[in-house]
């Protein structure tokens, strides 16, 4: 299965999860322009950069749900723990959104470890749009 096929299926899954996925990529500001250039020259790096943004958002949302009065740890919060915390109650992160995150993670892992064919600039853009939809959902559930 190509990345394009997997991303198309993932887009359908994200739409079924009612994530705010735009119809097509929108590149309006300077940040998006920089990303487009990166995606054209280094699509795998563009996917990794997008994943880092998504991972940071997941961890930030998890930290925002930490009970009041508990001193923050000096250790960085790791993604697996953050996802476990956010899944403890389906109110925080619903199973459909979690599945989209997990599929994005698997695609990212395949790209980073070159388990399949090279990723294209269009696939990097699609990955970013789907990750941005998850980021938007996470921002909506932040307390």
Secondary structure, DSSP 4 states (H G I P E B T S, - for coil): --HHHHHHHHHHHHHHTT----SS----SHHHHHHHHHHHH-HHHHHHHHHHHHHHHHHHHHHHTSPTTPPPPSSPPPHHHHHHHHHSSTTTS-HHHHHHHHHHHHHHHHHHTT-SSPPPHHHHHHHHHHHHHHHHHHHHH--
